[in-house]
Amino acid sequence: MQIKLFIIGDVRLHRDGLAMQLAEIPDLEVIGAGPLSAALEAMRTAPADVVLLDSLQLAISGVVESLRQPPGRVRIVAVGVREVESEVLACAAAGVDGYVRMDAGVEDLSTIIGSLMRGEMVCSPKVAASLYQTIAAGSVESGGAGLTSRELEIVELVNQGLSNKEISRQLSIETCTAKNHIQNIMQKLGVHRRGQVGAKLRRFIGSRLA
């Protein structure tokens, strides 16, 4: 089954060139390329599995928020990211699911897209450690406990739109265990609905960056 992509970018030469290169990858199908407005219009009738943000000059947080309305399971990938902690964490704070380094090629991009569809993220060990520490080392609320590594895994799956039963299958745990983890996460984050979990973590990361 092919992974459906939409490329968002303000520079037509960039996005069209990327679309032509990705069209050569057998497992990928580029269903469109254009500015955000064109993506939102096209995806009403032909939803994409992955959206590529071809320019970090875009207001990423606003783009991500628009693509998440209504909430879906589309993966969002930022293209051309410098692999430095501040830039990667800024993408995470905006709600981006993955990123492609500035020096990456088309095959690297294909590998990253495949990893995201499996619920994985490709980054250097240094960036992974920094991302984890930013979220888990401190408290989200004053005096509150940080999230465990297992809870962070579950947050990612919740953010992808998975149900308790789907999370239990993904992590090979009981459904009731997944439910208990989610209740603990919401209590730690001080939210009342599972849909608020990802947004709360992104705000926390953004506050740490500031």
ZADO-1210 file (C-alpha; in nm, 4 decimals, padded with zeros to 6 digits):
<atoms>
<atom x="00.0000" y="00.0000" z="00.0000" code="MET" pos="1"/>
<atom x="00.1433" y="00.3376" z="-00.1035" code="GLN" pos="2"/>
<atom x="00.1908" y="00.6238" z="00.1417" code="ILE" pos="3"/>
<atom x="00.0078" y="00.9353" z="00.0199" code="LYS" pos="4"/>
<atom x="00.2003" y="01.2630" z="00.0462" code="LEU" pos="5"/>
<atom x="00.1135" y="01.6290" z="00.0100" code="PHE" pos="6"/>
<atom x="00.3970" y="01.8824" z="-00.0138" code="ILE" pos="7"/>
<atom x="00.3371" y="02.2277" z="00.1323" code="ILE" pos="8"/>
<atom x="00.5682" y="02.5104" z="00.0320" code="GLY" pos="9"/>
<atom x="00.5537" y="02.8691" z="-00.0892" code="ASP" pos="10"/>
<atom x="00.8259" y="02.8258" z="-00.3558" code="VAL" pos="11"/>
<atom x="00.6854" y="02.6355" z="-00.6525" code="ARG" pos="12"/>
<atom x="01.0248" y="02.5325" z="-00.7926" code="LEU" pos="13"/>
<atom x="01.1182" y="02.3724" z="-00.4609" code="HIS" pos="14"/>
<atom x="00.7973" y="02.1804" z="-00.4040" code="ARG" pos="15"/>
<atom x="00.7595" y="02.0699" z="-00.7680" code="ASP" pos="16"/>
<atom x="01.1207" y="01.9529" z="-00.7785" code="GLY" pos="17"/>
<atom x="01.0721" y="01.7546" z="-00.4583" code="LEU" pos="18"/>
<atom x="00.7498" y="01.6053" z="-00.5948" code="ALA" pos="19"/>
<atom x="00.9286" y="01.4861" z="-00.9103" code="MET" pos="20"/>
<atom x="01.2014" y="01.3171" z="-00.7094" code="GLN" pos="21"/>
<atom x="00.9595" y="01.1501" z="-00.4686" code="LEU" pos="22"/>
<atom x="00.7499" y="01.0215" z="-00.7601" code="ALA" pos="23"/>
<atom x="01.0386" y="00.7829" z="-00.8330" code="GLU" pos="24"/>
<atom x="00.9979" y="00.6087" z="-00.4934" code="ILE" pos="25"/>
<atom x="00.7694" y="00.3032" z="-00.5390" code="PRO" pos="26"/>
<atom x="00.6063" y="00.3158" z="-00.1937" code="ASP" pos="27"/>
<atom x="00.5217" y="00.6870" z="-00.2104" code="LEU" pos="28"/>
<atom x="00.2447" y="00.8665" z="-00.3989" code="GLU" pos="29"/>
<atom x="00.2516" y="01.2468" z="-00.4205" code="VAL" pos="30"/>
<atom x="-00.1149" y="01.3486" z="-00.4322" code="ILE" pos="31"/>
<atom x="-00.0465" y="01.7218" z="-00.4487" code="GLY" pos="32"/>
<atom x="00.1924" y="02.0111" z="-00.3930" code="ALA" pos="33"/>
<atom x="00.1086" y="02.3712" z="-00.3161" code="GLY" pos="34"/>
<atom x="00.0595" y="02.6328" z="-00.0450" code="PRO" pos="35"/>
<atom x="-00.1321" y="02.5590" z="00.2752" code="LEU" pos="36"/>
<atom x="-00.4649" y="02.6749" z="00.1295" code="SER" pos="37"/>
<atom x="-00.4342" y="02.4270" z="-00.1577" code="ALA" pos="38"/>
<atom x="-00.3440" y="02.1466" z="00.0840" code="ALA" pos="39"/>
<atom x="-00.6469" y="02.2089" z="00.3052" code="LEU" pos="40"/>
<atom x="-00.8768" y="02.2181" z="00.0023" code="GLU" pos="41"/>
<atom x="-00.7328" y="01.9026" z="-00.1551" code="ALA" pos="42"/>
<atom x="-00.7252" y="01.7017" z="00.1658" code="MET" pos="43"/>
<atom x="-01.0987" y="01.7496" z="00.2250" code="ARG" pos="44"/>
<atom x="-01.1619" y="01.4930" z="-00.0484" code="THR" pos="45"/>
<atom x="-00.8266" y="01.3080" z="-00.0660" code="ALA" pos="46"/>
<atom x="-00.6633" y="01.2854" z="00.2782" code="PRO" pos="47"/>
<atom x="-00.2861" y="01.2452" z="00.2894" code="ALA" pos="48"/>
<atom x="-00.0953" y="01.0102" z="00.5190" code="ASP" pos="49"/>
<atom x="00.2011" y="01.2483" z="00.5407" code="VAL" pos="50"/>
<atom x="00.2401" y="01.6221" z="00.4816" code="VAL" pos="51"/>
<atom x="00.5855" y="01.7616" z="00.4045" code="LEU" pos="52"/>
<atom x="00.6572" y="02.1211" z="00.5052" code="LEU" pos="53"/>
<atom x="00.9069" y="02.2313" z="00.2428" code="ASP" pos="54"/>
<atom x="01.0012" y="02.5592" z="00.4110" code="SER" pos="55"/>
<atom x="01.0757" y="02.6463" z="00.7711" code="LEU" pos="56"/>
<atom x="00.9954" y="03.0072" z="00.6806" code="GLN" pos="57"/>
<atom x="00.6302" y="02.9062" z="00.7130" code="LEU" pos="58"/>
<atom x="00.4582" y="02.9778" z="01.0440" code="ALA" pos="59"/>
<atom x="00.4868" y="02.6123" z="01.1411" code="ILE" pos="60"/>
<atom x="00.2671" y="02.6166" z="01.4505" code="SER" pos="61"/>
<atom x="-00.0173" y="02.7749" z="01.2544" code="GLY" pos="62"/>
<atom x="00.0262" y="02.5296" z="00.9662" code="VAL" pos="63"/>
<atom x="00.0211" y="02.2315" z="01.2031" code="VAL" pos="64"/>
<atom x="-00.2870" y="02.3618" z="01.3819" code="GLU" pos="65"/>
<atom x="-00.4696" y="02.4006" z="01.0504" code="SER" pos="66"/>
<atom x="-00.3746" y="02.0495" z="00.9372" code="LEU" pos="67"/>
<atom x="-00.5002" y="01.9011" z="01.2646" code="ARG" pos="68"/>
<atom x="-00.8526" y="02.0430" z="01.2069" code="GLN" pos="69"/>
<atom x="-01.0454" y="01.8251" z="01.2250" code="PRO" pos="70"/>
<atom x="-00.8080" y="01.6029" z="01.4267" code="PRO" pos="71"/>
<atom x="-00.6662" y="01.3269" z="01.2120" code="GLY" pos="72"/>
<atom x="-00.3756" y="01.0899" z="01.1898" code="ARG" pos="73"/>
<atom x="-00.1788" y="01.2783" z="00.9272" code="VAL" pos="74"/>
<atom x="00.1955" y="01.2825" z="00.9990" code="ARG" pos="75"/>
<atom x="00.3687" y="01.6169" z="00.9530" code="ILE" pos="76"/>
<atom x="00.7360" y="01.6307" z="00.8494" code="VAL" pos="77"/>
<atom x="00.9511" y="01.9447" z="00.8394" code="ALA" pos="78"/>
<atom x="01.2077" y="01.9457" z="00.5558" code="VAL" pos="79"/>
<atom x="01.5445" y="02.1206" z="00.5804" code="GLY" pos="80"/>
<atom x="01.5929" y="02.1262" z="00.9586" code="VAL" pos="81"/>
<atom x="01.9348" y="02.1904" z="01.1085" code="ARG" pos="82"/>
<atom x="01.9992" y="01.9080" z="01.3543" code="GLU" pos="83"/>
<atom x="02.0622" y="02.1339" z="01.6506" code="VAL" pos="84"/>
<atom x="01.8667" y="02.0998" z="01.9721" code="GLU" pos="85"/>
<atom x="01.6900" y="02.4368" z="01.9557" code="SER" pos="86"/>
<atom x="01.5582" y="02.3848" z="01.6008" code="GLU" pos="87"/>
<atom x="01.4449" y="02.0243" z="01.6542" code="VAL" pos="88"/>
<atom x="01.2771" y="02.1120" z="01.9832" code="LEU" pos="89"/>
<atom x="01.1049" y="02.4096" z="01.8202" code="ALA" pos="90"/>
<atom x="00.9583" y="02.1721" z="01.5606" code="CYS" pos="91"/>
<atom x="00.8438" y="01.9381" z="01.8382" code="ALA" pos="92"/>
<atom x="00.6865" y="02.2291" z="02.0245" code="ALA" pos="93"/>
<atom x="00.4927" y="02.3202" z="01.7098" code="ALA" pos="94"/>
<atom x="00.3549" y="01.9654" z="01.6856" code="GLY" pos="95"/>
<atom x="00.5670" y="01.8353" z="01.3967" code="VAL" pos="96"/>
<atom x="00.5962" y="01.4545" z="01.3970" code="ASP" pos="97"/>
<atom x="00.9366" y="01.4278" z="01.2326" code="GLY" pos="98"/>
<atom x="01.2031" y="01.6199" z="01.0460" code="TYR" pos="99"/>
<atom x="01.4518" y="01.5864" z="00.7608" code="VAL" pos="100"/>
<atom x="01.8015" y="01.7331" z="00.7944" code="ARG" pos="101"/>
<atom x="01.9235" y="02.0017" z="00.5558" code="MET" pos="102"/>
<atom x="02.1841" y="01.7651" z="00.4062" code="ASP" pos="103"/>
<atom x="01.9475" y="01.4677" z="00.3629" code="ALA" pos="104"/>
<atom x="01.8676" y="01.3136" z="00.0246" code="GLY" pos="105"/>
<atom x="01.5458" y="01.1718" z="-00.1176" code="VAL" pos="106"/>
<atom x="01.6285" y="00.8195" z="00.0055" code="GLU" pos="107"/>
<atom x="01.6770" y="00.9585" z="00.3582" code="ASP" pos="108"/>
<atom x="01.3385" y="01.1280" z="00.3341" code="LEU" pos="109"/>
<atom x="01.1776" y="00.8015" z="00.2220" code="SER" pos="110"/>
<atom x="01.3322" y="00.6191" z="00.5197" code="THR" pos="111"/>
<atom x="01.2072" y="00.8832" z="00.7635" code="ILE" pos="112"/>
<atom x="00.8544" y="00.8703" z="00.6222" code="ILE" pos="113"/>
<atom x="00.8495" y="00.4915" z="00.6543" code="GLY" pos="114"/>
<atom x="00.9689" y="00.5155" z="01.0147" code="SER" pos="115"/>
<atom x="00.6968" y="00.7664" z="01.1026" code="LEU" pos="116"/>
<atom x="00.4291" y="00.5376" z="00.9595" code="MET" pos="117"/>
<atom x="00.5585" y="00.2678" z="01.1981" code="ARG" pos="118"/>
<atom x="00.5326" y="00.5075" z="01.4917" code="GLY" pos="119"/>
<atom x="00.9086" y="00.5745" z="01.5056" code="GLU" pos="120"/>
<atom x="01.1180" y="00.8893" z="01.4830" code="MET" pos="121"/>
<atom x="01.4636" y="00.9175" z="01.3238" code="VAL" pos="122"/>
<atom x="01.7048" y="01.1541" z="01.4991" code="CYS" pos="123"/>
<atom x="02.0540" y="01.1537" z="01.6444" code="SER" pos="124"/>
<atom x="02.1050" y="01.0066" z="01.9950" code="PRO" pos="125"/>
<atom x="02.2002" y="01.3541" z="02.1205" code="LYS" pos="126"/>
<atom x="01.8769" y="01.5114" z="01.9969" code="VAL" pos="127"/>
<atom x="01.6706" y="01.2177" z="02.1263" code="ALA" pos="128"/>
<atom x="01.8236" y="01.2579" z="02.4719" code="ALA" pos="129"/>
<atom x="01.7648" y="01.6334" z="02.4681" code="SER" pos="130"/>
<atom x="01.4028" y="01.5908" z="02.3598" code="LEU" pos="131"/>
<atom x="01.3385" y="01.3358" z="02.6329" code="TYR" pos="132"/>
<atom x="01.5090" y="01.5444" z="02.9009" code="GLN" pos="133"/>
<atom x="01.3187" y="01.8573" z="02.8025" code="THR" pos="134"/>
<atom x="00.9881" y="01.6805" z="02.8546" code="ILE" pos="135"/>
<atom x="01.0648" y="01.4375" z="03.1341" code="ALA" pos="136"/>
<atom x="01.3395" y="01.5852" z="03.3496" code="ALA" pos="137"/>
<atom x="01.1252" y="01.8516" z="03.5084" code="GLY" pos="138"/>
<atom x="00.7656" y="01.8861" z="03.6120" code="SER" pos="139"/>
<atom x="00.4952" y="02.0072" z="03.3787" code="VAL" pos="140"/>
<atom x="00.3135" y="02.1642" z="03.6671" code="GLU" pos="141"/>
<atom x="00.4919" y="02.3086" z="03.9693" code="SER" pos="142"/>
<atom x="00.5407" y="02.0231" z="04.2129" code="GLY" pos="143"/>
<atom x="00.4097" y="01.7655" z="03.9649" code="GLY" pos="144"/>
<atom x="00.5877" y="01.4477" z="03.8583" code="ALA" pos="145"/>
<atom x="00.7555" y="01.4152" z="03.5172" code="GLY" pos="146"/>
<atom x="00.6442" y="01.1580" z="03.2620" code="LEU" pos="147"/>
<atom x="00.8132" y="00.8180" z="03.2412" code="THR" pos="148"/>
<atom x="00.9575" y="00.6781" z="02.9178" code="SER" pos="149"/>
<atom x="00.6570" y="00.4441" z="02.8821" code="ARG" pos="150"/>
<atom x="00.4181" y="00.7355" z="02.9322" code="GLU" pos="151"/>
<atom x="00.6002" y="00.9342" z="02.6634" code="LEU" pos="152"/>
<atom x="00.5549" y="00.6404" z="02.4253" code="GLU" pos="153"/>
<atom x="00.1835" y="00.6392" z="02.5004" code="ILE" pos="154"/>
<atom x="00.1562" y="01.0166" z="02.4535" code="VAL" pos="155"/>
<atom x="00.2955" y="00.9747" z="02.1013" code="GLU" pos="156"/>
<atom x="00.0403" y="00.7026" z="02.0217" code="LEU" pos="157"/>
<atom x="-00.2443" y="00.9115" z="02.1654" code="VAL" pos="158"/>
<atom x="-00.1258" y="01.2006" z="01.9479" code="ASN" pos="159"/>
<atom x="-00.1518" y="00.9698" z="01.6453" code="GLN" pos="160"/>
<atom x="-00.5182" y="00.9094" z="01.7283" code="GLY" pos="161"/>
<atom x="-00.4884" y="00.5493" z="01.8497" code="LEU" pos="162"/>
<atom x="-00.7540" y="00.4073" z="02.0805" code="SER" pos="163"/>
<atom x="-00.6751" y="00.2274" z="02.4082" code="ASN" pos="164"/>
<atom x="-00.7152" y="-00.1075" z="02.2330" code="LYS" pos="165"/>
<atom x="-00.4823" y="-00.0032" z="01.9486" code="GLU" pos="166"/>
<atom x="-00.2241" y="00.1251" z="02.1990" code="ILE" pos="167"/>
<atom x="-00.2378" y="-00.2032" z="02.3905" code="SER" pos="168"/>
<atom x="-00.1713" y="-00.3985" z="02.0710" code="ARG" pos="169"/>
<atom x="00.1113" y="-00.1657" z="01.9668" code="GLN" pos="170"/>
<atom x="00.2897" y="-00.1954" z="02.3023" code="LEU" pos="171"/>
<atom x="00.1851" y="-00.5563" z="02.3826" code="SER" pos="172"/>
<atom x="00.0108" y="-00.4576" z="02.7056" code="ILE" pos="173"/>
<atom x="-00.3411" y="-00.5083" z="02.8393" code="GLU" pos="174"/>
<atom x="-00.6079" y="-00.2573" z="02.7367" code="THR" pos="175"/>
<atom x="-00.6774" y="-00.1773" z="03.1020" code="CYS" pos="176"/>
<atom x="-00.3051" y="-00.1045" z="03.1502" code="THR" pos="177"/>
<atom x="-00.3099" y="00.1389" z="02.8580" code="ALA" pos="178"/>
<atom x="-00.6165" y="00.3067" z="03.0066" code="LYS" pos="179"/>
<atom x="-00.4453" y="00.3410" z="03.3461" code="ASN" pos="180"/>
<atom x="-00.1355" y="00.4922" z="03.1838" code="HIS" pos="181"/>
<atom x="-00.3476" y="00.7498" z="03.0013" code="ILE" pos="182"/>
<atom x="-00.5334" y="00.8425" z="03.3201" code="GLN" pos="183"/>
<atom x="-00.1982" y="00.8895" z="03.4990" code="ASN" pos="184"/>
<atom x="-00.0670" y="01.1031" z="03.2111" code="ILE" pos="185"/>
<atom x="-00.3737" y="01.3287" z="03.2153" code="MET" pos="186"/>
<atom x="-00.3448" y="01.3668" z="03.5925" code="GLN" pos="187"/>
<atom x="00.0239" y="01.4619" z="03.5691" code="LYS" pos="188"/>
<atom x="-00.0432" y="01.7086" z="03.2897" code="LEU" pos="189"/>
<atom x="-00.3493" y="01.8545" z="03.4597" code="GLY" pos="190"/>
<atom x="-00.5842" y="01.7935" z="03.1649" code="VAL" pos="191"/>
<atom x="-00.9261" y="01.6294" z="03.1549" code="HIS" pos="192"/>
<atom x="-00.9432" y="01.4971" z="02.7967" code="ARG" pos="193"/>
<atom x="-00.6940" y="01.2807" z="02.6108" code="ARG" pos="194"/>
<atom x="-00.7128" y="01.5170" z="02.3143" code="GLY" pos="195"/>
<atom x="-00.5471" y="01.7870" z="02.5282" code="GLN" pos="196"/>
<atom x="-00.2379" y="01.5776" z="02.6086" code="VAL" pos="197"/>
<atom x="-00.0321" y="01.6572" z="02.2966" code="GLY" pos="198"/>
<atom x="-00.1123" y="02.0284" z="02.3063" code="ALA" pos="199"/>
<atom x="-00.0150" y="02.0532" z="02.6729" code="LYS" pos="200"/>
<atom x="00.3213" y="01.8871" z="02.6109" code="LEU" pos="201"/>
<atom x="00.3905" y="02.1144" z="02.3142" code="ARG" pos="202"/>
<atom x="00.3182" y="02.4210" z="02.5280" code="ARG" pos="203"/>
<atom x="00.5525" y="02.2833" z="02.7918" code="PHE" pos="204"/>
<atom x="00.8333" y="02.2318" z="02.5406" code="ILE" pos="205"/>
<atom x="00.7767" y="02.5835" z="02.4064" code="GLY" pos="206"/>
<atom x="00.7993" y="02.7314" z="02.7552" code="SER" pos="207"/>
<atom x="01.1254" y="02.5455" z="02.8182" code="ARG" pos="208"/>
<atom x="01.2697" y="02.6801" z="02.4921" code="LEU" pos="209"/>
<atom x="01.1728" y="03.0326" z="02.5928" code="ALA" pos="210"/>
</atoms>
